[in-house]
């Protein structure tokens, strides 16, 4: 048996290779050490909303809590949704050493070995986190959601909030579905159970109307490492659930409100866009392989219907189809939108107004947007010049790509370690990438991706193929397959 590799050392090296900083500078650490308490939300414009039943829903182990939500019943079946976003800017000052590190990386990097946080953990998991039972400063996005799921009115303002319950996706989803008990905080905090059910009903309506407008229902297989006693044991795929969808629907709506608010106040903004896919012809061919017809011109509505049909008819294979579509859609990017201009919309969400604003502890574009939003609310000039914003948009897009490469490469090292003893075995695979640089395939158990080094001729994204594992190199992150000959 091969000795286990040091995934943390590999992750550290790969971060540097892709232009990311794995460690904080002495200056940033010194600034962090001088911060001893969270920001206090004060001032006549700050609303005291600490009495509401705010709750966070995130991953089981998450401590960098960016958002809370709460709902209020209104007349006529409408619901007012409040989304509180951690006021990170209140502590992380623009052009500070901490801010410089965040701007350099632009995102937290989540590798199979360890997390490289965008902000020091003392901040992101404590002082700038919307921690349970703690008073915090926040930016609140308020939305009135009608019975149909449409947002009819909105507002954005500063507030003081208090998280009443730190909840986790899996346990909340099981409870909402009726397959598990109420999480302890839901059972013990009076009124929280009905509060969450009200949020769930509103989110379901919001989700339905999004899909009616052509938003894509995608389910990409994201592998997560499973360690036992410090040793990598497996790579498993996380499944979507109702609680994750609830938060997703609220965040999409909140990001839309933020984008429109900035536009209405005459502020520049960093828009998150996904352009019309260049490889639409391949998406058409992929649909044709299942007996479905898509129009020759890109249409999010037609693609949404195809995906919904595939999910319904073959849920087991839907993640593979979904991943193929994601690869063919291409990556999102950040672009500058100036007042009076109209940036490209987001093809996958079928919306024209969209930004990233709901995760300022984890993404630098969200922190930029928070600063722009606070300035706009206070009728102050934008804290960034337009040329600076344009450069930051391009930089954030590039670093997001580099972070994804780091995460993928470390995951391949983990997969290579896990699969090292299985060279010669055969697997069913789906082509996940095909270009002049090479062809890649993904297997399901364990969930892993590797390069197809032989027999890739004629294959394209979305094709299914039988492969044989021929080589692994954990240190370099190589998992190599060859197209298997018929038995």
PEPEZI-V578275 format. One record per residue. SS is DSSP state (hx for helix, st for strand, lp for the rest). OMEGA is omega in radians with two decimals (none if undefined). NEAR is the number of other C-alpha atoms within 8 Angstrom. Layout:
[[SS:OMEGA:NEAR] [SS:OMEGA:NEAR]]
//
This chain:
[[lp:3.14:3] [lp:3.10:4] [lp:3.14:4] [lp:3.13:6] [lp:3.12:7] [lp:-3.09:6] [hx:-3.13:11] [hx:3.10:8] [hx:3.10:7] [hx:-3.14:10] [hx:3.13:13] [hx:3.12:9] [hx:-3.09:8] [hx:3.05:11] [hx:-3.13:13] [hx:-3.13:10] [hx:-3.10:7] [lp:3.01:10] [lp:3.12:7] [lp:-3.10:12] [lp:-3.14:10] [lp:-3.06:8] [lp:3.08:5] [lp:3.14:9] [lp:3.06:8] [hx:3.12:6] [hx:3.12:8] [hx:3.12:12] [hx:3.10:11] [hx:3.09:8] [hx:-3.14:10] [hx:-3.14:11] [hx:-3.12:7] [hx:3.13:6] [lp:-3.01:6] [lp:-3.12:5] [lp:3.13:5] [lp:3.10:8] [lp:3.10:10] [lp:3.13:7] [lp:-3.12:11] [lp:3.11:7] [lp:-3.07:5] [lp:-3.11:5] [lp:-3.10:7] [lp:3.11:11] [st:3.12:9] [st:-3.12:8] [lp:-3.11:9] [lp:-3.13:9] [lp:3.14:7] [lp:-3.12:8] [lp:3.11:10] [st:3.04:13] [st:3.02:12] [st:3.02:13] [st:-3.06:12] [st:3.08:11] [lp:-3.08:8] [lp:-3.03:8] [lp:-3.07:4] [lp:3.03:7] [lp:3.08:9] [lp:-3.01:12] [lp:-3.08:15] [lp:-3.02:12] [st:3.01:12] [st:3.06:14] [st:3.08:11] [st:-3.09:14] [st:3.12:12] [st:3.14:7] [st:3.11:9] [lp:-3.13:8] [hx:3.06:5] [hx:3.12:5] [hx:3.11:8] [lp:3.11:11] [st:3.04:14] [st:3.13:12] [st:3.04:13] [st:3.03:11] [st:3.12:13] [st:3.12:12] [st:-3.13:14] [st:3.11:16] [lp:-3.11:12] [hx:-3.12:10] [hx:3.14:10] [hx:3.13:8] [lp:-3.12:9] [lp:-3.04:9] [lp:3.13:9] [lp:3.11:6] [lp:2.98:6] [lp:3.12:9] [hx:3.09:10] [hx:3.13:15] [hx:3.14:11] [hx:3.09:9] [hx:3.13:14] [hx:3.14:12] [hx:3.13:8] [hx:-3.10:8] [hx:3.13:11] [lp:-3.10:13] [st:2.91:13] [lp:-3.10:12] [st:-3.03:12] [st:-3.13:8] [lp:3.11:13] [lp:-3.11:11] [lp:-3.12:8] [lp:3.08:8] [st:3.01:8] [st:-3.01:10] [lp:3.11:11] [lp:3.11:15] [lp:3.07:12] [lp:-3.06:11] [hx:3.08:8] [hx:3.10:8] [hx:-2.96:11] [hx:-3.13:16] [hx:-3.12:12] [hx:-2.93:12] [hx:3.03:10] [lp:3.10:16] [lp:3.10:14] [lp:-2.99:16] [lp:-3.12:11] [st:3.07:9] [lp:-3.14:8] [lp:3.06:8] [st:-3.10:10] [st:2.99:14] [st:-3.08:14] [st:2.90:13] [st:-3.09:12] [st:3.06:12] [st:-3.05:15] [st:-3.09:11] [st:3.02:13] [st:-3.10:12] [st:3.14:16] [lp:-3.14:11] [lp:-3.13:11] [lp:-3.08:8] [lp:-3.14:14] [lp:3.06:9] [st:-3.04:10] [st:-3.11:8] [st:-3.12:7] [st:3.10:10] [st:3.12:8] [st:-3.10:11] [st:3.07:11] [st:3.14:12] [st:2.94:13] [st:-3.08:16] [st:3.10:15] [st:-3.13:15] [st:-3.13:16] [st:-3.07:10] [st:3.03:11] [st:-3.05:12] [st:-3.10:13] [st:-3.08:11] [hx:-2.96:13] [hx:-3.10:10] [hx:3.10:12] [hx:3.13:13] [hx:3.14:12] [hx:3.12:11] [hx:3.13:12] [hx:3.14:10] [hx:-3.11:8] [lp:-3.13:7] [lp:3.13:7] [lp:-3.13:8] [lp:3.06:8] [lp:3.03:9] [lp:-3.05:10] [hx:-3.12:6] [hx:3.10:9] [hx:-3.12:11] [hx:-3.01:10] [hx:3.12:6] [lp:-3.07:8] [lp:3.08:7] [lp:-3.08:7] [hx:-3.13:10] [hx:3.14:9] [hx:3.09:7] [hx:-3.13:11] [hx:3.11:10] [hx:3.08:9] [hx:3.09:11] [hx:-3.13:12] [hx:3.13:10] [hx:3.12:8] [hx:-3.13:12] [hx:3.12:13] [hx:3.12:10] [hx:3.11:11] [hx:-3.13:13] [hx:-3.12:10] [hx:-3.10:9] [hx:3.07:11] [hx:-3.12:11] [hx:3.07:11] [hx:-3.13:8] [lp:3.04:8] [lp:3.07:14] [lp:-3.06:15] [lp:3.07:12] [lp:-3.05:8] [lp:3.12:9] [lp:-3.09:9] [lp:-3.13:9] [lp:3.13:11] [lp:-3.09:6] [st:3.06:10] [st:-3.14:9] [st:3.06:11] [st:-3.13:9] [st:3.03:9] [st:-3.11:7] [lp:3.14:4] [lp:-3.13:5] [st:3.11:7] [st:-3.06:10] [st:-3.06:9] [st:2.97:9] [st:-3.06:13] [st:-3.13:11] [st:3.08:9] [lp:-3.13:8] [lp:3.04:5] [lp:3.05:7] [lp:-2.99:9] [hx:-3.14:9] [hx:3.08:13] [hx:3.13:11] [hx:3.12:10] [hx:-3.13:12] [hx:3.13:9] [hx:-3.11:8] [hx:3.12:11] [hx:-3.10:10] [hx:3.10:9] [hx:3.13:9] [hx:-3.13:9] [hx:3.11:13] [hx:3.07:13] [hx:3.10:11] [hx:3.13:11] [hx:-3.14:14] [hx:-3.12:13] [hx:3.12:9] [hx:3.11:9] [hx:3.13:14] [hx:-3.12:12] [hx:-3.13:7] [lp:3.07:7] [lp:-3.12:8] [lp:2.95:12] [lp:-3.14:13] [st:2.98:13] [st:3.14:14] [st:3.01:14] [st:-3.06:13] [st:2.96:15] [st:-3.02:13] [lp:3.06:9] [lp:-3.01:7] [lp:3.10:9] [lp:-3.09:6] [lp:3.12:8] [hx:-3.13:12] [hx:3.12:7] [hx:3.06:8] [hx:3.08:10] [hx:-3.14:12] [hx:3.11:8] [hx:3.10:9] [hx:-3.13:12] [hx:3.13:10] [hx:3.09:7] [lp:3.13:6] [lp:-3.14:6] [lp:-3.10:8] [lp:3.04:7] [lp:3.14:9] [lp:-3.12:8] [lp:3.08:7] [lp:-3.09:5] [lp:-3.13:8] [lp:3.12:7] [hx:3.14:12] [hx:-3.14:10] [hx:3.13:10] [hx:3.12:11] [hx:3.13:13] [hx:3.10:9] [hx:-3.14:10] [hx:3.12:12] [hx:3.12:9] [hx:3.14:8] [hx:3.11:11] [hx:-3.11:9] [hx:-3.02:7] [hx:-3.09:6] [lp:-3.07:8] [hx:-3.11:9] [hx:-3.11:5] [hx:-3.06:7] [hx:3.11:11] [hx:3.11:12] [hx:3.10:11] [hx:-3.13:10] [hx:3.13:12] [hx:3.11:13] [hx:3.14:12] [hx:3.12:10] [hx:-3.14:10] [hx:-3.10:11] [hx:3.10:13] [hx:-3.09:11] [lp:-3.07:8] [lp:2.99:6] [lp:3.13:9] [st:3.07:10] [st:3.09:12] [st:3.11:12] [st:2.99:12] [st:3.11:11] [lp:3.13:10] [lp:3.14:8] [lp:3.10:6] [lp:3.10:6] [lp:3.10:6] [lp:3.05:10] [lp:-3.13:8] [lp:3.14:13] [st:-3.06:14] [lp:-3.07:12] [lp:3.14:8] [lp:-3.14:9] [lp:3.10:13] [st:3.12:9] [lp:-3.11:8] [lp:-3.10:10] [lp:3.06:15] [st:3.01:14] [lp:-3.06:12] [lp:-2.91:13] [lp:-3.12:11] [lp:-3.06:12] [lp:3.03:16] [lp:-2.97:16] [lp:-3.08:12] [st:-3.13:12] [hx:3.07:14] [hx:3.12:13] [hx:3.10:12] [hx:3.04:14] [hx:-3.13:8] [hx:3.12:13] [hx:3.13:12] [hx:3.08:11] [hx:-3.10:15] [hx:3.13:10] [hx:3.10:8] [hx:-3.14:12] [hx:3.12:13] [hx:-3.10:9] [lp:-3.12:6] [lp:3.11:6] [lp:3.10:7] [lp:3.09:6] [lp:-3.09:11] [lp:3.09:7] [lp:3.02:7] [lp:-3.10:7] [hx:3.12:8] [hx:3.11:6] [hx:3.12:8] [hx:3.13:11] [hx:3.12:10] [hx:3.13:8] [hx:3.11:8] [hx:3.14:14] [hx:-3.13:11] [hx:3.13:8] [hx:3.09:12] [hx:-3.13:11] [hx:-3.08:8] [hx:3.03:12] [hx:3.09:10] [hx:3.13:8] [hx:3.11:11] [hx:3.11:13] [hx:3.10:9] [hx:3.10:9] [hx:-3.12:14] [hx:-3.12:12] [hx:-3.10:9] [hx:3.11:10] [hx:3.07:16] [hx:3.10:11] [hx:3.06:15] [hx:3.10:15] [hx:3.13:14] [hx:3.13:13] [hx:3.09:14] [hx:-3.10:12] [hx:-3.05:10] [hx:-3.04:9] [hx:-3.11:11] [hx:-3.04:6] [hx:3.07:7] [lp:-3.10:11] [lp:3.13:7] [lp:-3.11:7] [st:-3.08:9] [st:2.92:9] [st:-3.05:10] [st:3.05:12] [st:3.12:13] [st:-3.08:17] [st:3.10:13] [st:3.14:11] [st:3.12:12] [st:3.11:6] [lp:-3.14:4] [lp:3.14:5] [st:3.14:9] [st:-3.11:14] [st:3.13:12] [st:3.09:13] [st:3.04:12] [st:-3.03:12] [lp:-3.04:8] [lp:-0.09:7] [lp:-3.13:8] [lp:-3.04:12] [st:3.13:12] [st:3.10:11] [st:-3.12:12] [st:3.07:12] [st:-3.01:14] [st:3.09:9] [st:3.07:7] [lp:-3.10:7] [lp:-3.08:10] [lp:3.07:4] [lp:-3.13:4] [lp:3.10:8] [lp:-3.10:9] [lp:3.12:12] [lp:3.11:12] [lp:3.05:8] [st:-3.03:8] [st:3.04:9] [st:-3.07:10] [st:3.06:12] [st:3.09:13] [st:-3.05:14] [st:-3.08:9] [st:3.01:10] [st:3.05:13] [st:-3.04:12] [lp:-3.10:13] [lp:-3.11:8] [lp:3.13:6] [lp:-3.12:14] [st:2.96:14] [st:-3.01:14] [st:3.09:12] [st:2.98:14] [st:3.10:13] [st:-3.06:12] [lp:3.07:8] [lp:3.12:4] [lp:-3.13:3] [lp:none:2]]
//
